[in-house]
Amino acid sequence: MTPTIAADPMAPLRAARGEASAASSVGDVRSALAASAIALLAVGGARLGGVVLKDSAAAAGEWLSLLQRLLPDGTPWLRLPSTATDDRAFGGLDLVVTIASGTPTAEKGVLPSAHGGVVVVPLVERMHAGMQARIASVLEEGAVHVQRDGVDARFDARVTLCAIDESDADEQGVVASLRDRLAFVLEGVPRIDAAMLPPRETIVAARERLDRVVPHDDAMPALATASVAFGIASARGAQLALRAALASAALDGRLETDDDDIALAAQLVLAPRATQLPPPPDSPPEDAPPPDQPEPPPPPPEQDASDAPPDEPPPPPDEGGQLEDRVLDAVQAALPPELLAQLLARAQRGQGELGKAGQERESWLRGRQVGARRGRPDGTRRIHLLETLRAAAPWQRARARLADGRGTGARTLFVEREDFRVRRYVEHAGTTVFFVVDASGSAAAQRLGEAKGAVETLLAESYSRRDRIALISFRGTTAELLLPPTRALARARRLLGDLPGGGGTPLAAAIDAATTAAVAARRTGTVPVVVFLTDGRANVARDGKGGRAEARADAMTAAATFRAAGVASVLIDTSPRPDPQAQAYADALGGRYVPLPALDAKALAGAVSLAREAAR
Amino acid sequence: MRVAYPFSAIVGQDEMKLALLIAATDAAIGGVMVFGDRGTGKSTAVRALPALLPSMKAIDGCRYGCDPAANGARCDECRARAAAAHGHKLPVAEKAVPVVDLPLGATEDRLVGALDIEKALRDGQKAFEPGLLARAHRGFLYVDEVNLLEDHLVDLLLDVAQTGENVVERDGVSVRHPARFVLVGSGNPEEGDLRPQLLDRFGLSVEVKTPTSVADRLLVIQRRDAFERDATAFMQQWAADEEKIRKRIVAARRKVAKLEVPAPVLEKAVTLCMELGTDGVRGELTLLRAARACAALDGAHDVTDVHMQRVAPLALRHRLRRNVLDDTGGSTRVERAIAAVYGEAPRA
């Protein structure tokens, strides 16, 4: 169905494109931007890569249905579930045809099947990071290159990708490499009245016009300036913004972009990519080249003036700059409030890590497929068709002869029970080493210092093994997870260096915390190993009250629970000389005991390696 | 197949371009690893290579593209043909240097090759279907986002890249064939480290950054837009520059073997490696090779300190004994060592 034609269908787009009109509320501007994104995507399609919709499935669904209504009839529109396998997403062996013909035959996956159309990925945050990266490279190429399971095929796959990201704030959403290739990111998808969108005829006309639209003189300098000012590292930002501006001009019936197109494109494409705020206007102009090396103006040095490309527009005229300023303002106005706050905070701190928290949550492969083995496919095991065929292959002639003799009719393929192969998976069992560090008063400052040295040795070892590490400290009345499992070892070291000391020794609480954390880590598919650094002088019970006997009894109970969980451990005794009490805890934990005085780096690493082995 | 964006039109990224040209000059350099932000033209540079590389001679009809000049390193099929030819030379054909893309998600059977199922099922014949390693022989194998590739495939790749031979023992086929290729990996360190054990197996490593000057950024956008609008016209504009680079490579290949490294230059290079405490001799050897190729590309008559300084970061920064807890990057450490050994003299 065609949306009703509004009196002036372009009015909302103009509102979004024009300067932030005083009359419209923030909500109106957001709606207008979201509506513009629909119209531009309908025009630009695969050239714009697509969109990330950060909102609930319902809100995103409404937005998508509006987009779908603007597209020509028969435009492919497919969903790619976040759990899709490579062969379904990209292509692979066509089971039915392969078996029927005996010839390995390729089958298109969702992306090539949607060539020229739209692919919707719901719950993109659940999709494996590697899968997202592979999709990103398909968007880049506009084609799928399948090299798997005996298939060697290339399919066109120019698609518009719409990823619905419902991740929480602390979750990793769409991975950076995929996000980089999608022009738009909508943080929250407002409701859009269908009347705000241009009619389908306008879209059709714009699509036909798009190839002929050219940027006006100020367009590219303004986008280049804004990219640098907002710290957008990837060159794709400006490139996609330019394409969005071209689509915007086409939509407005023009063959050349104007300032409004650029401002709109910058708001939609550059704002979500900003990593810094431009310097305030009174400071020196952005990015003055370092004084020791005067920046030569383009063209680049290696190129003679004679063969400079003739129709490349001349370098940016330094005059004017009005559009530059306008684009900077427009982008700043369009920054999502949370991002703006982050950027401001970051600017005040000088520098910091933006969005790193999410990245440390990168998923690892659970159940990587390593091959096949003999077996019958059933509910729990999946057939490995290719390997099954390989197993059956050598016997085909013999079986055919046998079948002829029995007159069982013409069959192309003879697969017997013993040929069946099933896929074999292994859990990618990374190790997470939990350091549980006693920071109480009894573990005197100097001893703690030595323990830190030991931990640093272990950190270096963990690095080369690509282990994750986590840090739990305990003193006073509680234990605290200082650093959840991470590979950020430099951060672990900093935390350890800043660790305050003093107070009681709540060993029971520490063991409980270690048990909880280790079991949680195991659920995510890694093997936990716990390294306790303590002198074992427990004097704070589980209820937080003092009392040596109570504390000791609680610690022993906690240790028994820990042992029952089957987590490997090492207890490094930090007391000045080996302490039988510490040894007793190590035994109760079911782990190894290493006294610190005897400790050199090698012995320590050895002890942890042994624990690691034991954990498997 | 789409036309690839021309190499010479890539704005900046001199270090990456130099590394790829060195690898094109001396394939034995041992591969190139490119680290960098997204959207900095890593893939563009690699995909631009085929247009630059002069064609090569290969035994006609050989599925592996065997080198007619290399009698020792031939595939079983060529050996059998040569034996059957009774001393007659096998026919030779011109062939483009392969630049093969390893798609993420490729499976091991496609990489190393496997039993040809079709032949096995239809004719009951045990035949080997070569994989991507065979296709990349004597050329380049590119793995984008190598840090996202399955560990066992990375191991396999590096192993073959080092030995120059692919040995297949699977599905009841037993095949070995030469597979010498320059492995080019790219990755974004923020999206997962490359295992440190694997890093120093790459000959050169490059760090690419987005140009931060507005003028350069503008050039990037302008050229990209011009290319997308009319690729044919764009290619014509850059044809002369491309040809210049092609000639440089051809000349450098001829010259590189004859270049000598004067003793004082060599001494200083060794001092640099000691200063940095690089592990083993691989770093020193790579440094020498790279400097020689760099000099050859420059058309220089001798390898000089300047060449050493130019390639030292490429050859050494990923081989430093790492101190995890020291946040100082490899590049900075190499720069400092260069300043210490060669003095603060401005680098050419």
Interface residues (C-beta under 8 A of the other chain):
Chain A: D86 F90 G102 T103 P104 A129 G130 A133 R134 S137 E140 G142 H145 V146 Q147 R148 D149 G150 V151 D152 V175 A176 S177 D180 P215 M220 P221 L223 A224 T225 S227 V228 A233 S234 A235 R236 G237 A238 Q239 L242 E286 D287 P289 E295 P297 P298 P299 P300 E302 Q303 D307 P309 P310 D311 E312 P313 P315 P316 Q359 E362 L365 R368 V370 G371 L386 L389 R390 A392 A393 P394 Q396 R397 L413 E456 L459 A460 Y463 S464 R466 R487 L489 A490 R493
Chain B: R2 S8 V11 G12 D37 R38 G39 T40 G41 S43 D101 L102 P103 L104 G105 A106 T107 E108 D109 R110 L111 A114 L115 I117 E118 A120 L121 R122 G124 K126 E129 L132 D144 E145 L148 E150 H152 D171 G172 N188 E190 E191 G192 D193 R195 P196 Q197 K209 T210 T212 S213 V214 A215 D216 R217 L218 L219 V220 I221 Q222 R223 R224 D225 A226 A233 F234 Q237 W238 A240 D241 R322 N323 V324 L325 D327
